[in-house]
Amino acid sequence: MAKKESTAAKSGGMAGLRAPRRRTAIIVAVVLVLVVWPALSALLGGYERTSGGEIAVVRNGGFFDNNRIRQVIDPGSGRTWVGLYSKVHKYPAQQRFYTITSDARKGDESGVDVVTVPSSDGVNMGIEGTLYFTLNQDHGSLRAFDDKYGTRKFRSADGKTYSPFDGDKGWSAFLDQIVRPVIDNDLRSQINSFRCAELVSSCALVQNTSAPAAPAAPSRPQAPRQGGQPQSNNANIAKVQESINTSLAADLEQTLGGKFVTNIHFNLVRVTLPEKVQDAVDRAQAAFAQVSEAQAKVATAKAEAAANKARQDGYNKCPTCARIEELKALPQGITVYAPGNPNGSLLPRR
């Protein structure tokens, strides 16, 4: 009986020891989950690096820190300590482009994306092209850019809002809302300095040449003349490109509030006419083709008549020559030929 009581006492003692150990293990697990793991995650997340095509602006973060810019990480960096809970804004560091095209698969905006601007004589012209540029990687300029635009969100074509550093969608949303209006305005001012036929020669087929010419805009670039001839369409398009490249750099700097983009170049790819105007051009060209065809037939008939007259004049001067030509025209296999005899006959060769 005493032995059983001793065994029970030992069991109670073991159970009493296990309970504190279990509580200790639970407390340690809770501490690991609530304290150690977040601290370890924050410590590991305090390092950042950039690839060769991006540059990063780092802002302070955390519960007790400010939100000022801490540092800038250049492209292709190794792992860099950026601090606990810091925010990293990554921007493109390589050359970028913005495409305006009627091909919905290639444009930067959804659907058909063409800038429609009027020429100086009132014809709405569709402009397609590509703007090439590079984000200024100077640290001071990049800090100012992040202060002005990295702290805002921009609405994209899908209706959602993004920050400029939110990947391609965020960068495209920024370009659509801030850069695109500047491009449209520059194209409008430059195209409005030219008549339709100066950029698209076929436009002259359907324009009312009896109407007085529209007065030239004061800022219109004077196209050089050679021998009194107007400059070609390609030269005028090149002039538009040159003017846009010059004006875009100044306008973007003024609109953005700083020299945030560099190496600006606009390539004007295509100038199109409105659908109804293009249909009229096509009909005019078809009509000119028919006129040309008719004129060719008239010229052919005149040439044939002249040839026949010349041939007859030759026969009149040389009757023997006419008889020789007549014999040459006879069918093959003739054995009897009696010219001038009404009873004469042609007998085939047996």
Phi, psi and omega in degrees: 000319178293325179295317179296317179298323179294320179294318179296321179295320179295319180298319179296325179292319179297318180296322179295327178286324182293325182299312177298323180296318180296318179296320179298317179297320180295317180297316179299318180297318179296319178298318179298317183290317187273335187239301188293313184296313175299321180295320179293319178297317179296322180295314179291327179282358179278002177250144180214157176212162180241152175274182183290343184251020181213154177231144189239141171250126184254129177246145177298153178211192181099172186286327188245012183249165177274183183245027181281162179290129183267315185193170175237131180255120182290163181298146176066037182275163169277187179294128185235137179285123182245000179095164182285132175060025178285156178255132184248121178254111182260129181240158179291136181252346179265175180298137178241166179216155178233118188256134175243112185208156177281350177279111185297340182278346186243343183286158178279342173254152183290149180077196179285125189235090180229138175275119180257116182228149181276145172281177182293337178259019168086016178264122177288123185241136178271127183248129176237139181185184182224132175260124177254139182197170178224137176291132180298122184264006173299132187299321179294317179294321182292323176297317179294322179296318180292325177295320185278321189239337178286347179260009180238166175239150183232143183276132181263180182294335180275004177089352180270161180252141182222156169275156182300336182267007180274058176069198183295324180295318179293319180294319179295322178297319177298315181295319182297320186271331186252314186273320185302317178300328178291319178298314181300317182294318180294319178297319181297315183292327182280316181294327180293352178270358182235149170282158183303314183293341179284341178251327177231107188298327182293346179297335180293341182290334186241003180275150179278098184288345179281343180285149178294143182291144179291143180294141182286144178291149182300326184272006184295128178292135182279114179287129180295146180248146175232118179064026179080005182264142179292156180292148184288165179301316182298321179293322178294320178297320177297324177295319177299314179301314181298317180294320180295318180299323179287314184286326181298317181301315181289319183291321179294320178297319180290318183289317182284341180087021179171166179275076185269343178235143181229176178053048183279130176211126177252128179251109179280112188271320190203142174239122183242158178260158175302156186302315181293322178293318179296322176298319178296321177297317180297319179293320178297318179295322177295320179295318178296325178295320178294319177299316180297320178296316179296318178297324178294321179294318178299316180297321179295316180296319178296321180293319179294318178298317179297321179293318179296318179297316179296321180294317180294321176300323178292320179293324179296325179280336183224084180301325180298321178297323178294320179294323179295317179294325178295318179295322180295333182277353180293150177295157177289145175093009180278131180251333180235130180219120184236080180292141178083351179259116182294340180263001181291160182217163175254121180250129178290149178290135179272000000 
